[in-house]
Amino acid sequence: MKAILNPILKNKTKETSDRGFSLVETAIALTTLGVCLAYAMPVFLYAKINNSKSEIRTGALIIAQRVFDDIRSRRISDLPTDPLAPEIKTEATHPLIVKAMGRNYQSRVTYCEVAADCSDKYRKFKVEIFYNGSTDEEKVYDLEGTFTDFE
């Protein structure tokens, strides 16, 4: 066995085994690492932005469901039939600014946008959720529902 390893060991001198990395090898390694990080950074930024948007939408969904459930808990005669009539809001049922997941949202509920959407036993309503006082074009979430009285 020693005879087989002898030629390999003879070629390796003490001087070459003690060296380590040269300055050129280190520069190439750092450059390669920099290029890899430059390509990876946009992916991380996109993931962070996408995660933030998802959290905003989830909070809006929570608020929309709360408002939706509150409307469904009322009697049908308490809901307006005129689409231009202002909705009766109280701080307990539909506060102007609502917090969910540490963010502020605003809700707007409209009833009976079309006359055919309302009768004594039927109401159609729409819940719209806005994030941080945004405008109509920046609506985060909307939910439509119907309320039917089967009494």
C-alpha positions as CSV (number, residue, x, y, z in Angstrom):
1,M,0.0,0.0,0.0
2,K,2.8,2.3,0.8
3,A,4.4,1.7,-2.6
4,I,1.1,2.9,-4.3
5,L,0.9,6.1,-2.2
6,N,4.6,6.9,-2.4
7,P,4.5,8.6,-5.9
8,I,1.6,10.7,-4.8
9,L,3.2,11.8,-1.6
10,K,6.5,12.5,-3.3
11,N,4.9,15.1,-5.6
12,K,3.3,17.0,-2.7
13,T,5.8,19.3,-1.0
14,K,5.4,21.0,2.3
15,E,5.5,24.4,0.6
16,T,2.3,23.8,-1.4
17,S,0.3,22.2,1.4
18,D,0.8,25.2,3.8
19,R,-0.4,27.9,1.4
20,G,-4.2,28.4,1.7
21,F,-6.3,30.7,-0.4
22,S,-4.7,33.3,-2.6
23,L,-6.0,36.8,-3.0
24,V,-7.3,36.0,-6.5
25,E,-9.3,33.0,-5.3
26,T,-10.8,35.0,-2.5
27,A,-11.8,37.8,-4.9
28,I,-13.4,35.3,-7.3
29,A,-15.4,33.7,-4.4
30,L,-16.6,37.1,-3.1
31,T,-17.6,38.2,-6.6
32,T,-19.6,35.0,-7.2
33,L,-21.3,35.4,-3.8
34,G,-22.2,39.1,-4.7
35,V,-23.7,38.0,-8.1
36,C,-25.8,35.3,-6.4
37,L,-27.0,37.8,-3.8
38,A,-27.8,40.4,-6.4
39,Y,-30.1,37.9,-8.2
40,A,-31.7,36.7,-4.9
41,M,-32.6,40.1,-3.4
42,P,-35.5,40.9,-5.8
43,V,-37.0,37.5,-4.9
44,F,-36.9,38.3,-1.2
45,L,-38.3,41.8,-1.8
46,Y,-41.1,40.5,-3.9
47,A,-42.0,37.9,-1.2
48,K,-42.1,40.6,1.4
49,I,-44.4,42.9,-0.7
50,N,-46.6,39.9,-1.5
51,N,-46.8,38.9,2.2
52,S,-47.8,42.4,3.2
53,K,-50.6,42.5,0.6
54,S,-51.8,39.2,1.8
55,E,-52.0,40.4,5.4
56,I,-53.9,43.5,4.3
57,R,-56.4,41.3,2.4
58,T,-56.8,38.9,5.2
59,G,-57.5,41.8,7.6
60,A,-60.1,43.1,5.2
61,L,-61.7,39.7,5.0
62,I,-62.0,39.6,8.8
63,I,-63.7,43.0,8.9
64,A,-66.0,42.1,6.0
65,Q,-67.1,38.9,7.7
66,R,-67.8,40.8,11.0
67,V,-70.0,43.4,9.1
68,F,-71.7,40.6,7.1
69,D,-72.5,38.6,10.3
70,D,-73.8,41.8,12.0
71,I,-76.2,42.5,9.1
72,R,-77.4,38.9,9.1
73,S,-78.1,39.1,12.8
74,R,-80.7,41.9,12.3
75,R,-84.3,41.7,11.4
76,I,-85.0,42.3,7.7
77,S,-87.4,45.2,8.6
78,D,-84.4,47.0,10.2
79,L,-82.5,47.1,6.9
80,P,-83.0,50.1,4.6
81,T,-84.7,49.7,1.2
82,D,-83.6,52.9,-0.4
83,P,-80.1,52.8,-1.9
84,L,-79.6,56.5,-1.3
85,A,-80.6,56.3,2.4
86,P,-77.6,56.6,4.7
87,E,-76.9,53.4,6.6
88,I,-77.5,53.7,10.3
89,K,-74.1,53.2,11.9
90,T,-73.3,52.9,15.5
91,E,-69.9,52.5,17.0
92,A,-70.8,49.0,18.2
93,T,-72.1,47.7,14.8
94,H,-70.1,49.5,12.1
95,P,-67.4,51.8,13.4
96,L,-65.9,54.2,10.9
97,I,-62.4,52.9,11.5
98,V,-61.9,49.3,12.5
99,K,-58.7,47.5,13.5
100,A,-57.8,44.0,12.4
101,M,-54.4,42.4,12.5
102,G,-52.9,45.7,13.7
103,R,-54.1,47.7,10.7
104,N,-56.9,50.3,10.2
105,Y,-59.8,49.6,7.8
106,Q,-63.0,51.4,6.8
107,S,-66.2,49.7,5.9
108,R,-69.1,50.9,3.7
109,V,-72.4,49.0,3.3
110,T,-74.9,49.7,0.5
111,Y,-78.4,48.2,0.3
112,C,-80.7,47.6,-2.7
113,E,-78.6,49.3,-5.4
114,V,-81.3,48.2,-7.9
115,A,-85.0,48.5,-7.0
116,A,-85.5,44.9,-7.9
117,D,-83.0,43.9,-5.2
118,C,-85.4,44.8,-2.4
119,S,-88.8,43.6,-1.2
120,D,-90.5,43.0,2.1
121,K,-88.9,39.6,2.4
122,Y,-85.6,40.1,0.5
123,R,-82.7,42.6,0.7
124,K,-79.5,42.6,-1.3
125,F,-76.5,44.3,0.3
126,K,-72.8,44.9,-0.5
127,V,-70.0,45.3,2.0
128,E,-66.9,47.2,0.8
129,I,-63.7,47.4,2.8
130,F,-61.0,50.1,2.4
131,Y,-57.5,50.1,3.8
132,N,-56.2,53.1,5.7
133,G,-58.7,55.6,4.3
134,S,-58.1,54.7,0.7
135,T,-60.4,55.8,-2.2
136,D,-62.9,53.8,-4.1
137,E,-60.4,52.7,-6.6
138,E,-58.2,51.2,-3.9
139,K,-60.9,49.0,-2.4
140,V,-59.3,46.0,-0.7
141,Y,-62.3,43.7,-0.4
142,D,-66.0,43.5,-1.2
143,L,-68.6,41.0,-0.4
144,E,-72.2,40.8,-1.6
145,G,-75.0,39.0,0.1
146,T,-78.7,38.6,0.3
147,F,-81.0,38.6,3.3
148,T,-84.2,36.6,3.0
149,D,-86.9,36.4,5.6
150,F,-88.6,33.0,5.7
151,E,-91.0,33.8,8.5
